[in-house]
Amino acid sequence: MTASAPAPRILVFAGSARQGSFNKRLARLAAGRLEALGGQPTFVDLGDYPMPLYHGDLEAEQGLPDNALALRRLLAEHDGLLIASPEYNGFITPLLKNTIDWLTRPHQGESGLKLFQGKYAAVVSASPGGLGGIRSLALVRQLLGNIGVTVLPDQLAVAKAGEAFDDGQLASDAQREKLDAICQRLIETLARLGT
Ligand SMILES: Cc1cc2nc3c(=O)[nH]c(=O)nc-3n(C[C@H](O)[C@H](O)[C@H](O)COP(=O)(O)O)c2cc1C
């Protein structure tokens, strides 16, 4: 990155609103690493942006929820995304899907999809299980690809999440290095593209 290039802005969130969420912990960690490596991350807790389950009649009657509009404004201010995706029954969570569904809807003649198109993202996951939520990563990649986001190939799935964190950090050197490599690659990609 040149001295004059602004640091890429990256919106970071997890697909869980749970207070003790491992994925929020991983997302917060990633935000810290993005900042240390020269990016400008913003961590958002989706628990602070509750929205009803998407329903076409609700949308027709009331438009987009205020929290969807607030998240859209944030999205517009950022160049890239880093998402920590929990796995429910081998899938992404309803919270993540519902949030993205609301965000992609048109509002006052503005396409929600436009907010995503051309953006770059990295994805990570954490689970108490042995696979670390890796099956959700294939699906979050598919979802993001469908809405025009390019997802970087590197990813991290933190298995046995109950034991994987030590004093707020990842206990494993290999996982710490992997997270750094992902963050670095996202920052470099965004900087190179000048987004
Ligand atoms: C409905 C449901 C289904 C789940 N299915 C899976 C699964 O398929 N694979 C997995 O690794 N963990 C599964 N889990 C366990 C979650 O990984 C675990 O609850 C995790 O802590 C959720 O992420 P969070 O800590 O970020 O909230 C499931 C949990 C729930 C509630």
The ligand as an SDF file (V2000), in Angstrom:
LIG
                    3D

 31 33  0  0  0  0  0  0  0  0999 V2000
  -29.9290  -25.4330   15.1570 C   0  0  0  0  0  0  0  0  0  0  0  0
  -28.4700  -25.6910   15.3310 C   0  0  0  0  0  0  0  0  0  0  0  0
  -27.8220  -26.5090   14.4380 C   0  0  0  0  0  0  0  0  0  0  0  0
  -26.4570  -26.7250   14.5600 C   0  0  0  0  0  0  0  0  0  0  0  0
  -25.8050  -27.4540   13.6020 N   0  0  0  0  0  0  0  0  0  0  0  0
  -24.4480  -27.5090   13.6070 C   0  0  0  0  0  0  0  0  0  0  0  0
  -23.7400  -28.0910   12.5160 C   0  0  0  0  0  0  0  0  0  0  0  0
  -24.2950  -28.5200   11.5350 O   0  0  0  0  0  0  0  0  0  0  0  0
  -22.3920  -28.1020   12.5740 N   0  0  0  0  0  0  0  0  0  0  0  0
  -21.7090  -27.5670   13.6390 C   0  0  0  0  0  0  0  0  0  0  0  0
  -20.4690  -27.6040   13.6190 O   0  0  0  0  0  0  0  0  0  0  0  0
  -22.3580  -27.0260   14.6890 N   0  0  0  0  0  0  0  0  0  0  0  0
  -23.6950  -26.9710   14.6890 C   0  0  0  0  0  0  0  0  0  0  0  0
  -24.3810  -26.3750   15.7180 N   0  0  0  0  0  0  0  0  0  0  0  0
  -23.6290  -25.8900   16.8830 C   0  0  0  0  0  0  0  0  0  0  0  0
  -23.1050  -24.4820   16.6190 C   0  0  0  0  0  0  0  0  0  0  0  0
  -21.9100  -24.5640   15.8990 O   0  0  0  0  0  0  0  0  0  0  0  0
  -22.8910  -23.8090   17.9600 C   0  0  0  0  0  0  0  0  0  0  0  0
  -24.1290  -23.5700   18.5810 O   0  0  0  0  0  0  0  0  0  0  0  0
  -22.1040  -22.5330   17.8180 C   0  0  0  0  0  0  0  0  0  0  0  0
  -21.7230  -22.0920   19.1060 O   0  0  0  0  0  0  0  0  0  0  0  0
  -22.9090  -21.4600   17.0840 C   0  0  0  0  0  0  0  0  0  0  0  0
  -22.1000  -20.3600   16.7830 O   0  0  0  0  0  0  0  0  0  0  0  0
  -21.8990  -19.1330   17.7890 P   0  0  0  0  0  0  0  0  0  0  0  0
  -21.0800  -19.6490   18.9310 O   0  0  0  0  0  0  0  0  0  0  0  0
  -21.1500  -18.1370   16.9810 O   0  0  0  0  0  0  0  0  0  0  0  0
  -23.2530  -18.6520   18.2370 O   0  0  0  0  0  0  0  0  0  0  0  0
  -25.7390  -26.1560   15.6350 C   0  0  0  0  0  0  0  0  0  0  0  0
  -26.4240  -25.3380   16.5470 C   0  0  0  0  0  0  0  0  0  0  0  0
  -27.7560  -25.0900   16.3870 C   0  0  0  0  0  0  0  0  0  0  0  0
  -28.4590  -24.1710   17.3650 C   0  0  0  0  0  0  0  0  0  0  0  0
  1  2  1  0
  2  3  1  0
  2 30  2  0
  3  4  2  0
  4  5  1  0
  4 28  1  0
  5  6  2  0
  6  7  1  0
  6 13  1  0
  7  8  2  0
  7  9  1  0
  9 10  1  0
 10 11  2  0
 10 12  1  0
 12 13  2  0
 13 14  1  0
 14 15  1  0
 14 28  1  0
 15 16  1  0
 16 17  1  0
 16 18  1  0
 18 19  1  0
 18 20  1  0
 20 21  1  0
 20 22  1  0
 22 23  1  0
 23 24  1  0
 24 25  2  0
 24 26  1  0
 24 27  1  0
 28 29  2  0
 29 30  1  0
 30 31  1  0
M  END
$$$$
